[in-house]
């Protein structure tokens, strides 16, 4: 016979039954929460590994890193339970030069070891690589510049001396409303130089240096880098090296005055004009390729288009020389201050509602009192005079 329940009322039995049903209907909290906790723990472990890796960057890279941090960490499954692939942004600031961090999107492969996760491989996920991706680096500082170079590349000391002379030469023309310091990167090979530019080495073989905006930095910051091609730069004379670095320093100094609508004949022309200023060289010496073309009867019909300055473009030397001559014409006929004023006026103009040619024509009239058609006619006469 059934054993009677002692001390349990019918109401109590009903409540117990209801409670049991309610308890049975609840989701299994622990099993469902466990994967989320494991993912959070794994993310925290990887974040700690990357934080330590960031702290070790100065020692690993050999560069004067003021700060480094991995941001926006995303984890993905790897080739098994003990492998992971991570995506993160590595934000790096060079001491004394970067006001804002330079951001390198990174792809990181990790493996689990006995003492936790370890990084097996790190590389660029998009954009250019970092200089230290090529191997150990080194740096050398001057009074007005800093050179970051590959440890197995050329000695940076000579480039430091050139950079220290370039900065005050640029300040004489463009003033001190810029950072007044220069950061140069000197990779070991031309191939590395091209990879830093994400380009084909064949297209950059004749280019001695290029100024680039540091990835991830705000536009109006002194975070420009001058990338130096060790092979093309190494073939230049001392005078040629000074011209190249002063040219690039001008781009750094005029960054805040340069816009997408600034014609390249103007931006490249003022850089060359600043670099050759007071050099004592004549037009035939500064523009030898153009002078040879003129002597052979090959004269341009108009100021060079932007495409003429593309890496590997046919006649790129003549495009630079034509641009120098245009800016030399402005400085000589109207004065260096008018050249600077015209350049800044172009950069300060509203970029909407007016095409480039019309804007250039209008600002030439405002700043120099001559329209684009008349200015081009004056410039063509200067080109033709190179045959004399």
N, C-alpha and C positions, 0 to 999 in steps of 0.2 A: 504494500500500500504506500502511497506517497507520504513523505515526511512533511508534517505541517510546518509552515513558516512562522516563526515566533517573533512577535513584536513588529511586524510589518503590516501596515494598514493597506487597504486597497488603493487609497490615494497615493501612498508612498510607492507602491508597486508601479502605479501608472507613471509617476514622475520619474522613477528609475528607468522604466522602459523608454520614456520619451528622451531622457538624457542619453541613454545608450544609443538610440537611433540618431540623435543629433551628433553624438561623438563619431559614430560610424560614417556620417555624411561629410565630415570635415576633410579637406585635402591633406595628403601626407606631407606635412611641412618639411620635415628633415630631408627626405629624398629629393624633393624639388629644389630646395635651396642649396643643396650640396654642390651641384655643377656651377652655380653662380658664384659660390664662395671660392671654389677651386679656381675659376677664371680670374676672380679679383685677386686671389693670392698670387697666381702666376703673373698677372700684370704688375703687381707690386714688386715681385722679385725681379722681373725684367727691368722695370723702371729703376730699381736700385742699382742693377748692374750697369745700366746706361748712365746713370748719374755719376758713378765712379769712373766710368770710361770718359765722360766729359771732363771730370776733374783731372784726369791723367793726360788730356790732350796736349798741354804745353810740353810735357816731358816726351810724349810719343812723337809729336810733330817737330819739335825743336824750334818752335816759333813763339814769339811773345804774345801769347793769348791772354787777354784780360779776363774774359769770361767765356764759358761754353756750356750749353745745355741742350738736351734733347727734348723737343716739344711734340705735341700732337701724336702721341704713341698709339699705333694700331697694331694688334697682333693677328697673325694668321697661322693656320696649322702648317706644320712642316712635313717632313718625310716620315713621321712616326710620332709616338707619344713623347719622345725625348728630343724633338727638334721643333724649332719655331722660326718663322720669318716675321720680322717686324718692319714697319714703316714709321719713320719719324723725321722731323725737321731738326737738323743740327744748327743751332744759332751760335755763331762765333763772333767775338769782337776782339780785334787786334789792339793791343795796348797803345794808347796815345794817338790813334788814327781813326778808329771807327766809333762814331758817336752812337750809331745804331748797329745791331748785330747783322752780320751777313748770314743768310739762311741757305743751307744746303739740304735739299730733300734727300734722305738716305734710305737705302734698303739694307737691312741687317739680318744676317742668318745666325741663329743661336743654337747651341746644343747643351743638353743637360749633363753636367758632370757630378761627381760625388758631392761637391761642396756647393752646388747650385748651377745656375745657367752661366754660360760663357759665350762670348762673341767669337764666331768662327770667321765671319767675313762681313765687311761693310763696304758699300760702294754707292755711287751716285744713283739715285732713283730717277731723277730728271734734272735737266740743266747741266751745267759744266761740272766736272770733278773739282775737288779741292786740291791744292798744290801738294799736300801731304799724302794724297792718294797714290802719288808716283813713288813714294818712299820718303826717307828722312829728309828734313829740310833744315835750313839755317837762315839766320837773318843778320843784317848789318845795318846799323843806324848811322845817319849823318845828322847834321844840324837841322836840315829842312826836309829830309826824306828818310824812308825806311825801305830796304830791299829785302824781300822774302825770296829765297832761292832754294833750289834743290841742292842737297848736300853733295851730290856727285856732279853738279853742274859748274859753270864758270864762277870764278871768284867774284863776289858782288862788290868788292871795294871800288873798282873803277866806275861802276854804275852809280854808286853812292856819290862820288865826287861830281859826276855829271848832273845828277838830280839836285844836289845842293847849289849848283850854279844856275840851274833852270828856274827854280822857284823865284828868286829875286828878279831875274830878267823878265818873268811874266808879271810880277807885281808892278814893275815900272810902267807897264802899259795898262793893266787891268785893275790896279789898286789892290787893297787888302781886304775887300769884302768877301773873301773866300777863306778857306781853312789855312792857306799858306803853307801847306805841307803836301808831300807827294808819297804815295805808296806804290811801289813797283814790285811786280812778280817776275822772277827770272827762272823759268824752268830749265831743265838740263838739255833738252833737245827741241828741234823744230816740230817734231811730232807731238810732243807734250804741249807745246805752244798752241798748235792747232786743236788739240783736244780741249784745252781750256777755253777755246773759242767755239767748240762744237763744230769744227769745220774740217774740210779736206786739206791735208798738209800741202797738196799741190797748189791750192788756191792762195795759201799764205806764205809761200816760199820767199817772195820778194818783199814781204812786209816786215819791217824791223820792229815795230811796236804798235799797239792798239790800246786805246782807252776804252774800258768797259764799265758799266754801272754794276756795282756789287749786287748779286742776287738777293732779293728780299729787303733791300734797304729803301727807305723813302726817297723820292726823287731829289728833293732839295737837301741832300746831306753830302758831306765830303767823303763818301764811301767809295769813290771811284778807284779803280785799279788800273794801272798802266801795265799791260802784259808785254814783255819784251821777248822777241824771237832771238834766241842766243846765236843762231847761225847767221841770219841776215844782219843783225846788229854787230856781230863780230867781224863782218867783212867791211864795215864802214871805217872811214878815217875818224880821227878824233873830232874834227869839225863836224862831220856827218852825224856822229853820235850825239853831239850837243844839240844839233838842229832837231834831230828826231825826238829827244827827250823834252826839249823846250816846246816843241810842237804839241806833244801829248800833255804837257803841263798846262798849256793854254786851254785845251779841252776841259781839263779838270777845273780850272779857274772860271771858265765861262759856262759851266754846266747849268747854273740857275738862270742864265740868259738865253739858253738854247732850247728851242721847241721843235716839234715834229715838222712844223711849217718853215723852219729856217732852211733856206737852200744850202745844200752841201757845198756849193762853190763859195758860199760866204763863210760857213763854219770852218771848212778846211783851208780856205784862203786866209782868214785871220790868224789861224794857227801857224801856217807857214810864214806869213808876214811877221808875226811876233818872233818866230824862231830865227829868221834871217835879218831882222832889224839890226842896224849898226854892224853888220858883218863885214862891210867893205866890199862885198861881192856885187858885180853888175848883173843885169838881166840875163845876158847870155850864159853866165856862170850858174845862176840860180835856175834858169829854165833852159837847159841845154837840149832836151828832147824837143821841146816846142820850137826852139830856134832852128833846129835841123829840119823840122817839118816846114817851117816858113821858108827856109832857104830852098827847099825842094818844091815849093809852090803849094804845099798842103796847109791851108789856113782854115781855122774853124769858122763856122757861120754864126755861132751863138755861144753864149756862156754854157759851160758843161752841165748836163742833166745829172740828177742824183745817181742814176745807174752807172755813170762813167767811173764812179769811185768804188764800185763793188770789187771785192777781192777776186783777183784773177782776170779782171776786165781788160780787154785790149785797149791800149792807150791810156791806162790809168796814170802813168807818169805825166803825160801831157795834161790830163785833167787837173792834177795838183798844181802844175806850173801855170796853167791858165788861171786858176783860182788865185794863186799868189799874185799874179800880175794884175788881176782885177782889184784886189785889196791894196796893192802897192799904188795903183792909180788913185784910189780914194785918198790914201794917206798922204801922197805927194801933192795932189791937186787941192784937197780940201783940208788936210791936216789930220794927224793921228787921232786927235780927240773926236773928230767927226766920224772917223771909221768906227771907233768904240761906241759912239752915240748911236750910229746907224744900226750896228749889230744889236745893241740892247733894245732899241726901238722895235726891231723885228721880233725879238723874243717877248717883248711886253705887249705886242699887239693881240687883239682878240682873234682867236683861231677859227672862229665860225663866221659864216656869211660872206666870205670873200676868198676867192681862190688865191693861190700863192703868187702868181704873176702879178695880179692886180694889187695885192698887198705890198709886194716888193716895189712896184712902180710908185704907189702912193707914198711909201716911206722914204724912198729915194728923193722924191720931190720935197717932202717935209724936211728931211735932214740935210740934203745936199743941193736942193734946188734944181734937180735934173731928173727926168723920167727914165724908165728902164730902156726905152728905145734909144734915147740919146746917150745914156750911159754905155749901152752895148756898142754904139758907134764909136765912142771915145776909146773903149777897150779894144775894139778890133784894130783901131789905128795904132795902139800900143803893141799889139801882137805883130802887125805888119812891120813895125819899126825894128823888130828883132833881127831882120835880115841885114840891117846896116852894120 
